[in-house]
Amino acid sequence: MTKAVEETIVSTNPVRIGVVGVGGMGGRHARNLAREVAAAKVTAVMDVDVTTLAKVGDECGADLRFSDANALIAHADVDAVLIAAPDRFHADLAKRCIAAGKPVLCEKPLATTAAEARTVIDAEVAGGKRLVQLGFMREYDPAHVAVKRICDSGELGRVLVFRGMHNGLSDGRPRTIEDVITNSAIHDIHSARWLMDEEIVRVYASVIPAAADRPDTARFVFVQLHFADGALGLVDCNVDSGYGYEVDVQITGERGMAETNSLCSAGVRQSNSRRQWVEDNWLQRFDTAYVAEVREWVNSIVHAQPSGPSAWDGYVSMLVADACIRSAKSGAAVDIEIPARPEIYG
Ligand SMILES: NC(=O)c1ccc[n+]([C@@H]2O[C@H](COP(=O)([O-])OP(=O)(O)OC[C@H]3O[C@@H](n4cnc5c(N)ncnc54)[C@H](O)[C@@H]3O)[C@@H](O)[C@H]2O)c1
């Protein structure tokens, strides 16, 4: 098919998207799809908050508005679904999309436990084809992509060490160890697997609780990673940085080092001081990544060629996350058994 024919098909038949959960992240995805992706049309939105639903529905020109996700998934005017509801709903919603045979971009994490994530893998494998993409958007961040290219080019030699730094602001509510690891550090776990192109087989995790009398919580998670090929890694995830949101990685190889340099605001020297503005949150830090992520997702649907992070990546990251939780609670290193990868994941 020529490019011109493809473009005509795309412009006359945009992929009709339904977005489930249109809060901070889902609202951004819906607006990006509506405004930045010519091959997509947001036809439907669903949320349990009627005010948010109306606002985002109006902004995106989505005529179909639902309070029930199943009705959105089943609707004939929805070709594909973006899931950005709270974490605990992801696995069930993803399986409903698989049962309906509709491609889905599911926000991370795939599930809240590895066992639950496995049920999504089993459903997708039973259907015989990849339908799920996971919202690990760092794969679309230009700074991370540049580091990945250098690692894959071989110019660093064998990659030996991953270091991931993830700092965020707290809303004041203490977060459980489980939540910090499965909701925040899960990005760093995936980032380590993706950039090192190797599986993590052992973790040793330690936490600093959010308060002395709340040992079930974490404000800081520190994880030592062991990769299958002998490489090492360190994830340092601080969810109460007190100064802003910052994510960076550094990869050490046999012949050098590659690192992201995420701060791109102007450096200012003034009044005997030097300062640089730091982003507030992920929506600012990863704004271009979110646009590229949904654009490539829609492109993969148009061409019927699934790409990007898969449900398998979501599942294996959850296996590592579960091991981190066990390690943080037991104070011991935990080994991870990675099962055989089903054929549909290449
Ligand atoms: N990839 C990333 O960088 C990134 C960043 C932030 C959040 N996220 C993920 O996106 C998801 C949403 O996070 P958020 O920050 O937008 O939270 P949010 O609280 O701002 O939005 C969640 C929305 O879901 C709605 N909701 C609640 N119950 C629902 C249900 N049963 N069905 C559908 N919608 C429901 C809420 O009313 C709200 O509008 C989470 O899973 C989170 O982990 C990913």
The ligand as an SDF file (V2000), in Angstrom:
LIG
                    3D

 44 48  0  0  0  0  0  0  0  0999 V2000
    2.6820    6.4850   32.9760 N   0  0  0  0  0  0  0  0  0  0  0  0
    2.7160    7.5070   33.7870 C   0  0  0  0  0  0  0  0  0  0  0  0
    3.6290    8.3190   33.7480 O   0  0  0  0  0  0  0  0  0  0  0  0
    1.6130    7.7300   34.7820 C   0  0  0  0  0  0  0  0  0  0  0  0
    1.5490    8.9290   35.4890 C   0  0  0  0  0  0  0  0  0  0  0  0
    0.4800    9.1200   36.3610 C   0  0  0  0  0  0  0  0  0  0  0  0
   -0.4690    8.1520   36.5370 C   0  0  0  0  0  0  0  0  0  0  0  0
   -0.3520    6.9890   35.8360 N   0  0  0  0  0  0  0  0  0  0  0  0
   -1.3580    5.9230   36.0150 C   0  0  0  0  0  0  0  0  0  0  0  0
   -2.5920    6.3930   35.4880 O   0  0  0  0  0  0  0  0  0  0  0  0
   -3.6660    5.9360   36.2660 C   0  0  0  0  0  0  0  0  0  0  0  0
   -4.5010    7.1300   36.7240 C   0  0  0  0  0  0  0  0  0  0  0  0
   -3.6980    7.9550   37.5310 O   0  0  0  0  0  0  0  0  0  0  0  0
   -4.0220    9.5170   37.6950 P   0  0  0  0  0  0  0  0  0  0  0  0
   -2.7970   10.1400   38.1980 O   0  0  0  0  0  0  0  0  0  0  0  0
   -4.6510   10.0250   36.4500 O   0  0  0  0  0  0  0  0  0  0  0  0
   -5.1130    9.4680   38.8360 O   0  0  0  0  0  0  0  0  0  0  0  0
   -6.3550   10.4500   39.0070 P   0  0  0  0  0  0  0  0  0  0  0  0
   -6.8740   10.1810   40.3700 O   0  0  0  0  0  0  0  0  0  0  0  0
   -5.9800   11.8400   38.6270 O   0  0  0  0  0  0  0  0  0  0  0  0
   -7.4040    9.9260   37.9240 O   0  0  0  0  0  0  0  0  0  0  0  0
   -8.0500    8.6860   38.0430 C   0  0  0  0  0  0  0  0  0  0  0  0
   -9.4320    8.8540   37.4320 C   0  0  0  0  0  0  0  0  0  0  0  0
  -10.0570    7.5770   37.4550 O   0  0  0  0  0  0  0  0  0  0  0  0
  -11.4010    7.7680   37.8670 C   0  0  0  0  0  0  0  0  0  0  0  0
  -11.9190    6.5210   38.3930 N   0  0  0  0  0  0  0  0  0  0  0  0
  -12.0650    6.1110   39.6770 C   0  0  0  0  0  0  0  0  0  0  0  0
  -12.6220    4.8880   39.7030 N   0  0  0  0  0  0  0  0  0  0  0  0
  -12.8130    4.5190   38.4320 C   0  0  0  0  0  0  0  0  0  0  0  0
  -13.3460    3.3680   37.8140 C   0  0  0  0  0  0  0  0  0  0  0  0
  -13.8000    2.3430   38.5310 N   0  0  0  0  0  0  0  0  0  0  0  0
  -13.4040    3.3220   36.4550 N   0  0  0  0  0  0  0  0  0  0  0  0
  -12.9480    4.3740   35.7220 C   0  0  0  0  0  0  0  0  0  0  0  0
  -12.4340    5.4820   36.2480 N   0  0  0  0  0  0  0  0  0  0  0  0
  -12.3780    5.5540   37.5870 C   0  0  0  0  0  0  0  0  0  0  0  0
  -11.3560    8.9000   38.8630 C   0  0  0  0  0  0  0  0  0  0  0  0
  -12.6210    9.5080   39.0290 O   0  0  0  0  0  0  0  0  0  0  0  0
  -10.3230    9.8160   38.2270 C   0  0  0  0  0  0  0  0  0  0  0  0
  -10.9200   10.7350   37.3460 O   0  0  0  0  0  0  0  0  0  0  0  0
   -3.0500    5.1550   37.4270 C   0  0  0  0  0  0  0  0  0  0  0  0
   -3.1170    3.7840   37.1330 O   0  0  0  0  0  0  0  0  0  0  0  0
   -1.6160    5.6120   37.4730 C   0  0  0  0  0  0  0  0  0  0  0  0
   -0.7410    4.5980   37.9340 O   0  0  0  0  0  0  0  0  0  0  0  0
    0.6400    6.7710   34.9650 C   0  0  0  0  0  0  0  0  0  0  0  0
  1  2  1  0
  2  3  2  0
  2  4  1  0
  4  5  1  0
  4 44  2  0
  5  6  2  0
  6  7  1  0
  7  8  2  0
  8  9  1  0
  8 44  1  0
  9 10  1  0
  9 42  1  0
 10 11  1  0
 11 12  1  0
 11 40  1  0
 12 13  1  0
 13 14  1  0
 14 15  2  0
 14 16  1  0
 14 17  1  0
 17 18  1  0
 18 19  2  0
 18 20  1  0
 18 21  1  0
 21 22  1  0
 22 23  1  0
 23 24  1  0
 23 38  1  0
 24 25  1  0
 25 26  1  0
 25 36  1  0
 26 27  1  0
 26 35  1  0
 27 28  2  0
 28 29  1  0
 29 30  1  0
 29 35  2  0
 30 31  1  0
 30 32  2  0
 32 33  1  0
 33 34  2  0
 34 35  1  0
 36 37  1  0
 36 38  1  0
 38 39  1  0
 40 41  1  0
 40 42  1  0
 42 43  1  0
M  CHG  2   8   1  16  -1
M  END
$$$$
